[in-house]
Amino acid sequence: MSDGTRTEGPQADTPGHAGPGRDAVVVGGGLAGITAALALADAGVRVTLLEGRPRLGGLAFSFQRGDLTVDNGQHVYLRCCTAYRWFLDRIDATGLAPLQNRLDVPVVDLDKPAGRRLGRLRRDALPVPLHLGRSLATYPHLSLAERARVGRAALALKGLDLTDPALDAQDFGSWLAAHGQSARAVEALWDLVGVATLNAVASDASLALAAMVFKTGLLSDPGAADIGWARVPLGELHDRLARKALDSAGVRTEVRTRVTSVSEDGNGRLRVQIPGETLTADAVVLAVPQRETHDLLPPGALDAPEDLLRIGTAPILNVHVVYDRKVLDAPFLTALGTPVQWVFDRTDASGLREGQYLALSQSAVQDEIDLPVAELRERYLPEVERLLPGARAAVVKDFFVTRERTATFAPTPGVGRLRPGARTRTPGLYLAGAWTATGWPATMESAVRSGVSAAEAALGALGRPRPRRLFALEEAA
């Protein structure tokens, strides 16, 4: 935290400032920026992290609402998210966001008669693809013929070459249709997973990104899709524990500090302008959203900086309901035949002492993101009562929504060629963020991977050794 002075780290140009390769500025305190700052500091670089908000964590944060500690949205990760798992370990938070022992997702279909509504997506302790064989064979929300066609499509998906640039130009929905997938199969299986991970329905998603999600999560390792989530508020992880790790690594963290420009100083270093002061550094990592990055880029940093503005965004809506009693017995579930997508029990994590607090995570909701709270209440409360019979007699103690209008980049066909890598044409300037060319959709995993990539590029240019504790990207191809 700043005390109003800067006696360490990158500072105003002064004669005799100590040797090159020592100073770095990271702009942005989300997961990408935190990762880059930790990696650089672990390699002996003196780092200043600048964040415009009063907190760290980017778009995965918490806030107070009365006595409740509320996450802005429900975030989960999978066992295959090896970079984010490294991040949790690096900030001493692994035990606070545990993984399932084995994938198990309750799926409730409200269009079916009572007693036949519950299905499960779960895995067995068998090799790929047999680990999902029993679950698929008994999945009640698809016909026997649809299940058989799903299996054939999964094998075809497994055979796709993720390095083929042609995949980025195709949409996933058309590919599924060409491989015999019915509208029901898309709704009850492919979109059930894809909407939550890609923030887009299959027809709006790049085949390259969709194939990456399904190949990595469901077809690479039997445990790859086991789900993990924070059992504490996200702010405990991405702000408090992240700051503690940054402090221990020697990073100087400045919040409420917005960068207004980045430029070359003519002597091989970079200038970072903040209100009232100019910092200079040997390396700068821009770990901010694509539009903000575009505005901060020095001339000539990218061949086509306008491409950043062509990377669209997609919203996520979270509906929060506090009941006077318990209405959901599972930690989470997902649903069909209703606008409700995923429902999570956030009671313990929020600090609620009486009743139950549920969070409904709604992705790809472009038509709902700006609806008034009263209209959303009228839409969702009856649906929760349809989904959870115990809610019908419960009293709603609180109802509110959180909106992230630009929660992720839009994973549309063609987006892959717009996503830049970590390096730029400006010496010493690097890019990070879930929207950069990580190969992953906009997830916490992608953000951490981008921070690792930016730090590695900077360390290579600075002649600094790679920290032994840094996550190795090649381990999770």
C-alpha positions as CSV (number, residue, x, y, z in Angstrom):
1,M,0.0,0.0,0.0
2,S,1.2,3.5,-0.7
3,D,2.1,5.9,2.0
4,G,2.4,8.8,-0.4
5,T,6.1,8.3,-1.2
6,R,8.0,6.0,-3.3
7,T,11.4,5.2,-1.9
8,E,11.7,1.8,-3.6
9,G,11.0,0.3,-7.0
10,P,10.7,2.2,-10.3
11,Q,10.9,5.9,-9.7
12,A,11.2,9.3,-11.3
13,D,14.1,9.7,-13.7
14,T,17.2,10.7,-11.6
15,P,20.8,10.8,-12.6
16,G,22.7,7.7,-11.4
17,H,19.6,5.5,-11.1
18,A,20.9,2.0,-10.5
19,G,21.6,-0.5,-13.3
20,P,19.5,-1.9,-16.1
21,G,17.3,-5.0,-15.8
22,R,16.3,-4.2,-12.2
23,D,13.0,-2.5,-12.4
24,A,9.5,-3.4,-13.7
25,V,6.1,-1.9,-13.5
26,V,3.0,-4.1,-13.8
27,V,-0.2,-2.2,-14.7
28,G,-3.3,-4.0,-13.4
29,G,-3.9,-6.0,-10.2
30,G,-6.1,-8.8,-11.5
31,L,-4.9,-12.4,-11.6
32,A,-2.7,-11.8,-14.7
33,G,-1.0,-8.8,-13.1
34,I,-0.5,-10.4,-9.7
35,T,1.0,-13.5,-11.4
36,A,3.4,-11.4,-13.5
37,A,4.5,-9.3,-10.5
38,L,5.1,-12.4,-8.4
39,A,7.1,-14.1,-11.2
40,L,9.3,-11.0,-11.8
41,A,9.9,-10.4,-8.1
42,D,10.8,-14.1,-7.6
43,A,13.5,-13.6,-10.2
44,G,15.0,-10.7,-8.4
45,V,13.4,-7.9,-10.3
46,R,12.2,-4.9,-8.3
47,V,8.5,-4.6,-9.1
48,T,5.8,-2.0,-8.6
49,L,2.2,-3.1,-9.2
50,L,-0.3,-0.4,-10.0
51,E,-4.0,-0.9,-9.7
52,G,-6.7,1.7,-10.3
53,R,-9.3,0.1,-8.0
54,P,-9.0,0.1,-4.2
55,R,-8.4,-3.7,-4.2
56,L,-6.8,-6.5,-6.1
57,G,-8.5,-9.4,-7.9
58,G,-9.8,-7.8,-11.1
59,L,-13.1,-9.3,-12.0
60,A,-13.0,-12.0,-9.3
61,F,-13.5,-10.0,-6.1
62,S,-15.7,-9.6,-3.0
63,F,-17.6,-6.8,-1.4
64,Q,-19.7,-6.2,1.7
65,R,-23.5,-6.0,1.8
66,G,-24.5,-5.5,5.4
67,D,-23.1,-8.5,7.3
68,L,-22.6,-10.5,4.1
69,T,-19.4,-10.9,2.2
70,V,-20.5,-11.2,-1.4
71,D,-18.5,-12.4,-4.4
72,N,-19.3,-10.4,-7.5
73,G,-19.9,-13.7,-9.3
74,Q,-19.4,-17.4,-8.8
75,H,-16.0,-18.5,-10.1
76,V,-15.0,-22.1,-10.4
77,Y,-12.0,-23.9,-11.8
78,L,-11.2,-27.5,-12.9
79,R,-8.4,-29.9,-12.0
80,C,-7.0,-29.3,-15.5
81,C,-6.5,-25.6,-14.6
82,T,-2.9,-26.3,-13.5
83,A,-1.8,-22.7,-13.7
84,Y,-4.5,-21.4,-11.4
85,R,-3.8,-24.3,-9.1
86,W,-0.2,-23.2,-9.1
87,F,-1.4,-19.7,-8.3
88,L,-3.4,-20.8,-5.3
89,D,-0.4,-22.7,-4.0
90,R,1.8,-19.6,-4.6
91,I,-0.4,-17.5,-2.4
92,D,-0.9,-20.2,0.2
93,A,-4.6,-20.6,-0.6
94,T,-4.9,-24.2,-2.0
95,G,-6.8,-25.4,1.1
96,L,-9.4,-22.6,0.8
97,A,-10.5,-23.6,-2.7
98,P,-10.5,-27.4,-2.8
99,L,-11.4,-29.7,-5.7
100,Q,-14.1,-32.3,-5.8
101,N,-12.7,-35.8,-5.2
102,R,-14.5,-36.8,-8.4
103,L,-16.6,-34.9,-10.9
104,D,-20.3,-35.0,-10.0
105,V,-22.7,-32.4,-11.4
106,P,-26.5,-32.7,-10.5
107,V,-28.6,-31.7,-13.6
108,V,-32.3,-31.1,-13.0
109,D,-34.7,-31.0,-15.9
110,L,-37.8,-29.1,-15.1
111,D,-39.6,-30.1,-18.3
112,K,-39.7,-33.7,-17.0
113,P,-42.3,-35.1,-14.6
114,A,-41.4,-35.0,-10.9
115,G,-39.3,-38.0,-9.9
116,R,-37.6,-38.2,-13.3
117,R,-35.9,-34.8,-13.2
118,L,-32.5,-35.5,-11.7
119,G,-29.6,-36.7,-13.8
120,R,-25.9,-36.5,-13.0
121,L,-22.7,-35.9,-15.0
122,R,-20.0,-37.8,-13.1
123,R,-16.9,-39.8,-13.8
124,D,-15.6,-43.2,-12.8
125,A,-12.0,-44.2,-12.0
126,L,-11.4,-45.5,-15.5
127,P,-9.2,-44.3,-18.4
128,V,-10.4,-41.7,-20.9
129,P,-12.9,-42.0,-22.5
130,L,-14.4,-44.8,-20.4
131,H,-14.4,-42.6,-17.3
132,L,-17.6,-40.9,-18.6
133,G,-19.1,-44.0,-20.2
134,R,-21.5,-45.0,-17.5
135,S,-22.6,-41.4,-16.9
136,L,-23.3,-40.9,-20.5
137,A,-25.0,-44.3,-20.9
138,T,-27.4,-43.5,-18.0
139,Y,-27.9,-39.8,-18.6
140,P,-31.7,-39.4,-18.5
141,H,-31.9,-36.1,-20.3
142,L,-31.0,-37.6,-23.7
143,S,-32.5,-40.4,-25.7
144,L,-30.5,-43.6,-26.2
145,A,-29.8,-42.6,-29.8
146,E,-28.7,-39.1,-28.8
147,R,-26.3,-40.6,-26.2
148,A,-24.7,-42.8,-28.9
149,R,-24.3,-39.8,-31.2
150,V,-22.7,-37.8,-28.4
151,G,-20.1,-40.5,-27.9
152,R,-19.2,-40.4,-31.6
153,A,-19.0,-36.6,-31.6
154,A,-16.8,-36.7,-28.6
155,L,-14.4,-39.0,-30.3
156,A,-14.4,-36.8,-33.4
157,L,-13.7,-33.8,-31.1
158,K,-10.8,-35.6,-29.5
159,G,-9.3,-36.1,-32.9
160,L,-9.2,-32.4,-33.8
161,D,-5.8,-30.7,-34.0
162,L,-6.0,-27.6,-31.8
163,T,-3.1,-26.0,-33.7
164,D,-5.1,-25.9,-36.9
165,P,-5.9,-22.3,-37.5
166,A,-9.0,-23.3,-39.5
167,L,-10.8,-24.3,-36.3
168,D,-10.9,-20.7,-35.2
169,A,-12.9,-19.6,-38.2
170,Q,-15.7,-22.2,-37.6
171,D,-18.5,-22.0,-35.0
172,F,-19.0,-24.9,-32.6
173,G,-22.7,-25.1,-33.2
174,S,-22.3,-25.9,-36.9
175,W,-19.7,-28.5,-36.2
176,L,-22.0,-30.2,-33.7
177,A,-24.8,-30.2,-36.2
178,A,-22.6,-31.7,-38.8
179,H,-21.7,-34.4,-36.4
180,G,-25.2,-35.5,-35.7
181,Q,-26.0,-33.5,-32.5
182,S,-29.6,-32.7,-32.0
183,A,-30.8,-29.4,-30.6
184,R,-31.7,-31.3,-27.4
185,A,-28.1,-32.7,-27.1
186,V,-26.7,-29.2,-27.5
187,E,-29.0,-27.9,-24.8
188,A,-28.7,-30.7,-22.4
189,L,-25.0,-31.5,-22.7
190,W,-22.8,-29.4,-24.9
191,D,-24.1,-26.0,-23.9
192,L,-24.5,-27.1,-20.3
193,V,-20.7,-27.2,-20.1
194,G,-19.9,-24.7,-22.9
195,V,-22.0,-21.8,-21.8
196,A,-20.4,-21.9,-18.3
197,T,-16.8,-22.2,-19.6
198,L,-17.0,-20.1,-22.8
199,N,-19.7,-17.6,-21.9
200,A,-21.4,-18.3,-25.2
201,V,-23.8,-20.8,-26.7
202,A,-22.4,-23.2,-29.2
203,S,-23.5,-21.3,-32.3
204,D,-21.7,-18.2,-31.1
205,A,-18.5,-19.9,-30.1
206,S,-15.2,-20.5,-31.9
207,L,-14.7,-24.2,-32.6
208,A,-11.1,-23.8,-31.6
209,L,-11.9,-22.6,-28.1
210,A,-14.8,-25.1,-27.7
211,A,-12.6,-28.0,-28.8
212,M,-9.9,-26.8,-26.4
213,V,-12.4,-26.8,-23.5
214,F,-13.8,-30.2,-24.2
215,K,-10.6,-31.9,-25.1
216,T,-8.7,-30.6,-22.1
217,G,-11.5,-30.8,-19.6
218,L,-13.3,-34.0,-20.5
219,L,-11.0,-36.0,-22.9
220,S,-7.4,-35.5,-21.6
221,D,-7.3,-37.1,-18.2
222,P,-10.0,-38.8,-16.1
223,G,-9.9,-36.2,-13.3
224,A,-9.4,-33.1,-15.6
225,A,-13.0,-31.9,-15.1
226,D,-13.2,-32.2,-11.3
227,I,-14.6,-28.9,-10.1
228,G,-13.0,-26.6,-7.5
229,W,-14.3,-23.4,-6.0
230,A,-13.5,-21.1,-3.1
231,R,-15.0,-21.9,0.2
232,V,-14.2,-18.4,1.4
233,P,-14.9,-15.0,-0.3
234,L,-12.8,-14.5,-3.4
235,G,-11.4,-11.3,-1.8
236,E,-9.7,-13.5,0.8
237,L,-7.8,-15.2,-2.0
238,H,-7.3,-12.6,-4.7
239,D,-6.9,-9.6,-2.5
240,R,-5.8,-10.4,1.0
241,L,-3.6,-13.5,0.4
242,A,-2.4,-12.1,-2.9
243,R,-1.3,-8.9,-1.2
244,K,0.5,-10.9,1.5
245,A,2.3,-12.9,-1.2
246,L,3.3,-9.8,-3.1
247,D,4.5,-8.1,0.1
248,S,6.6,-11.2,1.0
249,A,8.1,-11.2,-2.5
250,G,9.1,-7.5,-2.1
251,V,6.5,-6.1,-4.6
252,R,5.4,-2.6,-3.9
253,T,1.6,-2.5,-4.5
254,E,-0.1,0.8,-5.2
255,V,-3.9,0.7,-5.4
256,R,-6.2,3.6,-6.4
257,T,-3.4,4.5,-8.9
258,R,-4.5,4.8,-12.5
259,V,-1.9,4.8,-15.2
260,T,-2.5,7.5,-17.9
261,S,0.2,6.7,-20.4
262,V,3.1,4.5,-21.2
263,S,5.9,5.7,-23.5
264,E,9.6,5.1,-24.4
265,D,12.1,7.5,-22.7
266,G,14.6,7.4,-25.5
267,N,17.2,5.6,-23.4
268,G,16.0,2.1,-23.6
269,R,13.6,2.4,-20.7
270,L,9.9,3.0,-20.4
271,R,8.0,5.8,-18.7
272,V,4.7,5.1,-16.9
273,Q,2.7,8.2,-16.1
274,I,0.4,8.3,-13.1
275,P,-1.2,11.4,-11.6
276,G,1.5,13.6,-10.3
277,E,4.4,11.4,-11.1
278,T,6.3,9.5,-13.8
279,L,7.9,6.2,-13.1
280,T,10.6,4.6,-15.3
281,A,11.3,0.9,-15.7
282,D,13.2,-1.6,-17.7
283,A,10.1,-3.7,-18.3
284,V,6.4,-2.9,-18.2
285,V,3.6,-5.4,-18.2
286,L,0.1,-4.2,-19.2
287,A,-2.3,-6.5,-17.5
288,V,-5.5,-4.6,-18.1
289,P,-8.5,-5.2,-20.4
290,Q,-8.1,-5.0,-24.2
291,R,-9.6,-1.6,-24.6
292,E,-7.6,0.0,-21.8
293,T,-4.5,-1.7,-23.3
294,H,-5.2,-0.2,-26.7
295,D,-5.4,3.3,-25.1
296,L,-2.1,2.8,-23.3
297,L,0.0,1.3,-26.1
298,P,2.8,3.5,-27.4
299,P,2.8,4.1,-31.2
300,G,4.1,1.1,-33.1
301,A,3.8,-1.4,-30.2
302,L,1.5,-3.7,-32.2
303,D,1.2,-4.0,-36.0
304,A,-2.6,-3.7,-35.8
305,P,-3.6,-2.2,-32.5
306,E,-7.1,-1.7,-33.8
307,D,-7.5,-5.5,-33.5
308,L,-7.8,-5.1,-29.8
309,L,-11.0,-3.1,-30.2
310,R,-12.4,-5.9,-32.4
311,I,-12.2,-8.4,-29.6
312,G,-15.8,-8.3,-28.3
313,T,-17.0,-8.7,-24.7
314,A,-19.7,-10.9,-23.2
315,P,-21.6,-10.3,-19.9
316,I,-22.3,-12.4,-16.9
317,L,-25.2,-11.8,-14.5
318,N,-25.4,-13.1,-11.0
319,V,-28.6,-13.3,-9.1
320,H,-28.3,-13.4,-5.3
321,V,-31.1,-14.7,-3.1
322,V,-31.1,-15.0,0.7
323,Y,-33.8,-17.2,2.2
324,D,-34.8,-17.6,5.8
325,R,-34.2,-21.4,5.7
326,K,-32.3,-24.0,3.8
327,V,-33.8,-24.8,0.4
328,L,-30.9,-26.5,-1.4
329,D,-29.2,-29.6,0.0
330,A,-26.3,-29.8,-2.6
331,P,-23.4,-27.4,-2.8
332,F,-24.5,-26.6,-6.4
333,L,-26.6,-27.8,-9.3
334,T,-27.4,-26.9,-12.8
335,A,-30.7,-26.9,-14.6
336,L,-32.6,-27.5,-17.9
337,G,-36.0,-26.3,-18.9
338,T,-35.6,-23.0,-17.0
339,P,-33.7,-19.7,-17.5
340,V,-31.7,-20.7,-14.3
341,Q,-28.3,-22.0,-15.3
342,W,-26.1,-22.8,-12.2
343,V,-27.1,-22.4,-8.6
344,F,-24.4,-22.4,-5.8
345,D,-24.8,-22.4,-2.0
346,R,-22.8,-19.5,-0.7
347,T,-24.1,-19.5,2.8
348,D,-20.9,-20.4,4.7
349,A,-18.5,-18.4,2.5
350,S,-20.6,-15.3,2.9
351,G,-20.7,-15.4,6.7
352,L,-24.5,-15.9,6.8
353,R,-25.6,-17.3,10.1
354,E,-29.2,-18.1,9.6
355,G,-31.1,-19.3,6.5
356,Q,-29.4,-19.9,3.1
357,Y,-27.8,-17.7,0.5
358,L,-27.9,-18.9,-3.1
359,A,-26.1,-17.4,-6.1
360,L,-27.4,-18.0,-9.6
361,S,-24.6,-17.7,-12.2
362,Q,-26.0,-16.7,-15.6
363,S,-23.6,-16.6,-18.5
364,A,-24.2,-15.4,-22.1
365,V,-27.2,-13.2,-21.0
366,Q,-26.9,-10.3,-23.4
367,D,-30.7,-9.9,-23.4
368,E,-30.9,-9.7,-19.6
369,I,-27.8,-7.9,-18.4
370,D,-29.5,-4.5,-18.2
371,L,-32.9,-5.5,-17.0
372,P,-34.1,-3.8,-13.8
373,V,-33.8,-5.7,-10.5
374,A,-37.5,-5.8,-10.1
375,E,-37.9,-7.5,-13.5
376,L,-35.2,-10.0,-12.7
377,R,-36.8,-10.8,-9.4
378,E,-40.1,-11.5,-11.2
379,R,-38.3,-13.7,-13.7
380,Y,-36.0,-15.7,-11.4
381,L,-37.8,-16.2,-8.0
382,P,-40.6,-18.3,-9.5
383,E,-38.0,-20.3,-11.4
384,V,-36.1,-21.0,-8.2
385,E,-39.3,-22.2,-6.6
386,R,-39.9,-24.5,-9.6
387,L,-36.4,-25.8,-9.2
388,L,-36.3,-26.1,-5.4
389,P,-39.6,-27.0,-3.9
390,G,-38.4,-25.9,-0.5
391,A,-38.1,-22.3,-1.6
392,R,-41.9,-22.1,-2.1
393,A,-42.5,-21.8,1.6
394,A,-39.4,-19.9,2.4
395,V,-39.2,-16.1,3.0
396,V,-36.9,-14.1,0.8
397,K,-34.8,-12.0,3.1
398,D,-32.8,-10.3,0.4
399,F,-32.6,-10.2,-3.4
400,F,-30.0,-8.4,-5.4
401,V,-28.0,-8.7,-8.6
402,T,-24.4,-8.2,-9.7
403,R,-23.6,-7.4,-13.3
404,E,-20.3,-7.7,-15.2
405,R,-21.2,-6.3,-18.5
406,T,-17.7,-7.0,-19.9
407,A,-17.0,-10.1,-17.8
408,T,-15.1,-12.0,-20.6
409,F,-14.0,-11.5,-24.1
410,A,-16.5,-12.9,-26.6
411,P,-15.2,-16.3,-27.9
412,T,-16.6,-15.7,-31.4
413,P,-15.3,-17.4,-34.5
414,G,-12.2,-15.5,-35.7
415,V,-11.2,-14.1,-32.3
416,G,-8.1,-16.2,-32.1
417,R,-6.3,-14.2,-34.8
418,L,-7.1,-11.0,-32.9
419,R,-5.6,-12.1,-29.6
420,P,-2.0,-10.8,-29.2
421,G,0.9,-12.7,-27.6
422,A,2.9,-11.4,-24.6
423,R,5.5,-9.6,-26.7
424,T,5.1,-6.2,-28.4
425,R,7.3,-4.3,-30.8
426,T,8.1,-1.8,-28.1
427,P,11.2,-3.1,-26.2
428,G,10.4,-3.9,-22.6
429,L,6.6,-3.8,-23.1
430,Y,4.6,-6.9,-22.6
431,L,0.9,-7.8,-22.5
432,A,-1.1,-10.0,-20.1
433,G,-4.7,-10.7,-19.5
434,A,-7.2,-13.6,-20.0
435,W,-7.9,-12.1,-23.5
436,T,-4.4,-12.5,-24.8
437,A,-3.3,-15.5,-26.8
438,T,-3.2,-18.2,-24.2
439,G,-5.3,-20.7,-26.2
440,W,-7.8,-20.7,-23.3
441,P,-11.2,-18.9,-23.1
442,A,-11.5,-16.1,-20.6
443,T,-11.0,-17.9,-17.4
444,M,-8.9,-17.5,-14.2
445,E,-6.6,-20.1,-15.8
446,S,-6.1,-18.0,-18.9
447,A,-5.3,-15.0,-16.8
448,V,-2.6,-16.7,-14.8
449,R,-1.1,-18.3,-17.9
450,S,-0.9,-14.9,-19.5
451,G,0.9,-13.5,-16.5
452,V,3.4,-16.3,-16.6
453,S,4.0,-15.7,-20.4
454,A,4.5,-12.0,-19.9
455,A,6.9,-12.5,-17.0
456,E,8.9,-15.1,-18.9
457,A,9.2,-12.8,-21.9
458,A,10.3,-9.9,-19.8
459,L,12.8,-12.1,-17.8
460,G,14.3,-13.4,-21.1
461,A,14.9,-9.8,-22.3
462,L,16.3,-8.7,-19.0
463,G,18.7,-11.7,-18.8
464,R,17.1,-12.8,-15.6
465,P,16.9,-16.5,-14.6
466,R,13.4,-18.1,-14.6
467,P,12.3,-18.6,-10.9
468,R,12.3,-22.3,-10.0
469,R,8.9,-22.0,-8.4
470,L,7.3,-20.5,-11.5
471,F,4.6,-22.6,-13.2
472,A,5.8,-24.3,-16.4
473,L,3.4,-23.7,-19.2
474,E,4.6,-26.7,-21.1
475,E,3.4,-29.0,-18.3
476,A,-0.3,-28.5,-19.2
477,A,-0.3,-28.6,-23.0
